[in-house]
Amino acid sequence: MKWKVCGMRDLTNIEAVATCEPDYMGFIWVEKSPRYVGADFVIPTLPALTKAVGVFVNESTDTIISLSKKAGFQVVQLHGEEGQDVIDALHAEGLTVIKAVSVASKEDVKGLNLKPDYYLFDTKKGSQVGGTGERFDWSILKAYAIDIPYFLAGGLDEASIEEAKQLPGIYALDFNSKLELSPGLKDLTKVKEIMQNI
Ligand SMILES: O=C(O)c1ccccc1NCC(=O)[C@H](O)[C@H](O)COP(=O)(O)O
């Protein structure tokens, strides 16, 4: 099972979490988020196996591409209304694409027809996109039959691991606010627990 630590920002904390070698580390490029990395952010050197994920909401394709090159993202995660045209353009630049889907009911997972590399299923909560710290009803995913693997997100913590691993089609677990001391700052003890349990 792969795992991702999302919402990183503090350089010292990034280096500390990197020692646990998560498969993915996420950096939020959304100004309204308390985890926004800021315009001049450049990723420090990460372990070879840890991929840097840039998280965006409805940015233009050109902006995503230029910011990804500047900051050093290999993977982009899209939380807005981005369609297949955006995904295709990002693929053409060699970027791996994760498309986030906010989930509240089984209707949200029915009829997905985009072709990202991965979906990311996250909790739907009003107009908030991402970082809710709340879990959705995972039984919605028990009938998942699309041939695109997914990240599971939304209030995950160490206690979520065993149950989440049983879901069909799951590829990775996404951890964020439940590991935080404050927005953007992860508790290394909790990150180490995740590493050991995964
Ligand atoms: O985390 C944010 O602040 C955020 C803001 C805007 C778009 C996406 C955001 N997070 C993306 C993630 O992948 C989170 O890890 C995911 O939403 C789960 O977060 P949490 O519910 O806090 O575990």
The ligand as an SDF file (V2000), in Angstrom:
LIG
                    3D

 23 23  0  0  0  0  0  0  0  0999 V2000
   -5.4400   20.4120    2.7120 O   0  0  0  0  0  0  0  0  0  0  0  0
   -5.8340   21.4740    2.2270 C   0  0  0  0  0  0  0  0  0  0  0  0
   -5.7950   22.5260    2.8820 O   0  0  0  0  0  0  0  0  0  0  0  0
   -6.3740   21.5160    0.8290 C   0  0  0  0  0  0  0  0  0  0  0  0
   -6.9240   22.6950    0.3610 C   0  0  0  0  0  0  0  0  0  0  0  0
   -7.4120   22.7780   -0.9220 C   0  0  0  0  0  0  0  0  0  0  0  0
   -7.3620   21.6870   -1.7670 C   0  0  0  0  0  0  0  0  0  0  0  0
   -6.8290   20.4960   -1.3120 C   0  0  0  0  0  0  0  0  0  0  0  0
   -6.3320   20.3770   -0.0280 C   0  0  0  0  0  0  0  0  0  0  0  0
   -5.8260   19.1660    0.4510 N   0  0  0  0  0  0  0  0  0  0  0  0
   -5.6450   18.0740   -0.4220 C   0  0  0  0  0  0  0  0  0  0  0  0
   -5.3820   16.7360    0.1360 C   0  0  0  0  0  0  0  0  0  0  0  0
   -4.9820   15.8630   -0.6020 O   0  0  0  0  0  0  0  0  0  0  0  0
   -5.7030   16.3880    1.5610 C   0  0  0  0  0  0  0  0  0  0  0  0
   -4.7310   15.5600    2.0760 O   0  0  0  0  0  0  0  0  0  0  0  0
   -7.0380   15.7040    1.6130 C   0  0  0  0  0  0  0  0  0  0  0  0
   -7.9750   16.6930    1.3230 O   0  0  0  0  0  0  0  0  0  0  0  0
   -7.3710   15.0720    2.9700 C   0  0  0  0  0  0  0  0  0  0  0  0
   -7.2190   15.9800    4.0120 O   0  0  0  0  0  0  0  0  0  0  0  0
   -7.7290   15.6600    5.5050 P   0  0  0  0  0  0  0  0  0  0  0  0
   -9.2120   15.5330    5.4230 O   0  0  0  0  0  0  0  0  0  0  0  0
   -7.2870   16.8130    6.3070 O   0  0  0  0  0  0  0  0  0  0  0  0
   -7.0760   14.3920    5.9420 O   0  0  0  0  0  0  0  0  0  0  0  0
  1  2  2  0
  2  3  1  0
  2  4  1  0
  4  5  1  0
  4  9  2  0
  5  6  2  0
  6  7  1  0
  7  8  2  0
  8  9  1  0
  9 10  1  0
 10 11  1  0
 11 12  1  0
 12 13  2  0
 12 14  1  0
 14 15  1  0
 14 16  1  0
 16 17  1  0
 16 18  1  0
 18 19  1  0
 19 20  1  0
 20 21  2  0
 20 22  1  0
 20 23  1  0
M  END
$$$$
